[in-house]
Amino acid sequence: MEYKKFDSRYVVRIDRGEEVVSSLKDFIRQTGIQLAQVEGIGAADEIKIGHFFPETKKYSSHTLTGAHEITSLKGNISR
């Protein structure tokens, strides 16, 4: 992972083979960020998709392998 600060914004590059969520957690620990909006694009060789079923109140997840494009990654950081 590499990152660079531009005024109050950061640009983060997560390298191939690095897990997205754990890389972002490392990034916020290194920078001390308390609150942020996250947006991204990219590609992944393995993704995990989760679904919540309101009727049963249970989660289900599936792992997909192969080349997958990430066209919109959105989230937030709140500590």
C-alpha positions as CSV (number, residue, x, y, z in Angstrom):
1,M,0.0,0.0,0.0
2,E,1.1,3.5,-0.8
3,Y,-0.5,6.8,0.0
4,K,0.0,10.5,-0.6
5,K,-1.6,13.5,1.0
6,F,-3.0,16.4,-1.0
7,D,-4.3,19.2,1.4
8,S,-6.9,17.4,3.5
9,R,-7.3,14.4,1.1
10,Y,-5.3,11.2,0.7
11,V,-4.9,9.1,-2.4
12,V,-4.3,5.4,-1.5
13,R,-3.0,2.7,-3.8
14,I,-3.5,-0.9,-2.6
15,D,-1.2,-3.3,-4.4
16,R,-2.2,-6.6,-6.0
17,G,-2.6,-9.3,-3.4
18,E,-3.3,-6.9,-0.5
19,E,-6.7,-7.3,1.2
20,V,-8.7,-4.0,0.9
21,V,-10.2,-3.7,4.4
22,S,-7.1,-4.7,6.3
23,S,-5.0,-2.3,4.1
24,L,-7.4,0.6,4.9
25,K,-7.3,-0.3,8.6
26,D,-3.5,-0.1,8.5
27,F,-3.8,3.2,6.6
28,I,-6.0,4.8,9.2
29,R,-3.8,3.6,12.1
30,Q,-0.7,5.1,10.3
31,T,-2.4,8.4,9.7
32,G,-4.6,8.7,12.7
33,I,-7.7,9.5,10.7
34,Q,-10.8,9.5,12.8
35,L,-13.5,10.3,10.2
36,A,-13.5,10.0,6.4
37,Q,-15.4,9.1,3.3
38,V,-13.9,6.4,1.1
39,E,-14.3,6.1,-2.7
40,G,-12.4,3.9,-5.1
41,I,-12.1,1.9,-8.3
42,G,-9.9,-1.0,-9.4
43,A,-9.8,-4.7,-9.9
44,A,-9.5,-7.8,-7.7
45,D,-8.5,-11.5,-8.2
46,E,-10.8,-12.7,-5.3
47,I,-13.8,-11.0,-3.9
48,K,-16.2,-11.9,-1.1
49,I,-19.9,-10.9,-1.5
50,G,-22.2,-10.8,1.4
51,H,-26.0,-10.9,1.5
52,F,-28.3,-10.2,4.5
53,F,-31.7,-12.0,4.5
54,P,-34.2,-10.0,6.6
55,E,-36.6,-12.9,6.9
56,T,-34.1,-15.1,8.7
57,K,-31.9,-12.3,10.0
58,K,-28.8,-14.2,8.8
59,Y,-25.9,-13.4,6.5
60,S,-24.6,-15.4,3.7
61,S,-21.3,-14.9,1.8
62,H,-19.8,-16.2,-1.3
63,T,-16.2,-16.0,-2.5
64,L,-15.5,-15.4,-6.2
65,T,-12.2,-15.9,-7.9
66,G,-10.9,-14.7,-11.2
67,A,-10.6,-11.2,-12.7
68,H,-13.3,-8.8,-11.3
69,E,-13.6,-5.1,-11.9
70,I,-14.5,-2.8,-9.0
71,T,-16.5,0.0,-10.7
72,S,-17.6,1.7,-7.4
73,L,-16.2,1.2,-4.0
74,K,-17.8,3.5,-1.4
75,G,-17.8,3.6,2.4
76,N,-16.8,5.6,5.4
77,I,-14.4,5.5,8.3
78,S,-15.7,6.4,11.7
79,R,-13.9,5.8,15.0
